Amino acid sequence: MIPVEFSRCNATYAKNQPEYLPLPAYRAPDGTVTTCWRLDWHERLHVLFGGRIWLKMLTFNKPLQPVLLSTTDPDPIAMARP
């Protein structure tokens, strides 16, 4: 999976951190952050036949933040916002 830019991107995390991939994101005024990821054909087959998606989070021993995985834009209303 690779993070991809999308129409509402207004931030890029880890832009100057070579140990990480740059992460294009939409950062909303309320503090929520939305990212978009593209699966290659091999990953698509794994999801299709395995029905699982794994999430690994680097918390650095800090409290876990809430997350939401989705196959559609989790905030389509945001597209109408300026």
Contacts in CASP RR format, 6 or more apart in sequence:
PFRMAT RR
TARGET T0000
AUTHOR 0000-0000-0000
METHOD contacts of the structure
MODEL  1
MIPVEFSRCNATYAKNQPEYLPLPAYRAPDGTVTTCWRLDWHERLHVLFG
GRIWLKMLTFNKPLQPVLLSTTDPDPIAMARP
1 37 0 8 1.000
1 38 0 8 1.000
1 39 0 8 1.000
1 40 0 8 1.000
1 43 0 8 1.000
2 21 0 8 1.000
2 37 0 8 1.000
2 38 0 8 1.000
3 21 0 8 1.000
3 22 0 8 1.000
3 23 0 8 1.000
3 24 0 8 1.000
3 35 0 8 1.000
3 36 0 8 1.000
3 37 0 8 1.000
3 38 0 8 1.000
4 24 0 8 1.000
4 36 0 8 1.000
4 37 0 8 1.000
4 38 0 8 1.000
5 24 0 8 1.000
5 36 0 8 1.000
6 24 0 8 1.000
6 26 0 8 1.000
6 36 0 8 1.000
7 79 0 8 1.000
8 26 0 8 1.000
8 34 0 8 1.000
8 78 0 8 1.000
8 79 0 8 1.000
9 24 0 8 1.000
9 25 0 8 1.000
9 26 0 8 1.000
10 25 0 8 1.000
10 26 0 8 1.000
10 27 0 8 1.000
11 24 0 8 1.000
11 25 0 8 1.000
11 26 0 8 1.000
11 27 0 8 1.000
11 33 0 8 1.000
12 22 0 8 1.000
12 23 0 8 1.000
12 24 0 8 1.000
12 25 0 8 1.000
13 20 0 8 1.000
13 22 0 8 1.000
13 23 0 8 1.000
13 25 0 8 1.000
14 20 0 8 1.000
14 21 0 8 1.000
14 22 0 8 1.000
14 23 0 8 1.000
15 22 0 8 1.000
23 35 0 8 1.000
24 35 0 8 1.000
24 36 0 8 1.000
25 33 0 8 1.000
25 34 0 8 1.000
25 35 0 8 1.000
26 33 0 8 1.000
26 34 0 8 1.000
26 35 0 8 1.000
26 75 0 8 1.000
26 78 0 8 1.000
27 33 0 8 1.000
28 34 0 8 1.000
28 75 0 8 1.000
28 78 0 8 1.000
32 75 0 8 1.000
34 73 0 8 1.000
34 74 0 8 1.000
34 75 0 8 1.000
34 78 0 8 1.000
39 47 0 8 1.000
46 52 0 8 1.000
47 53 0 8 1.000
53 69 0 8 1.000
55 67 0 8 1.000
55 69 0 8 1.000
57 64 0 8 1.000
57 65 0 8 1.000
57 67 0 8 1.000
59 65 0 8 1.000
68 74 0 8 1.000
73 79 0 8 1.000
END
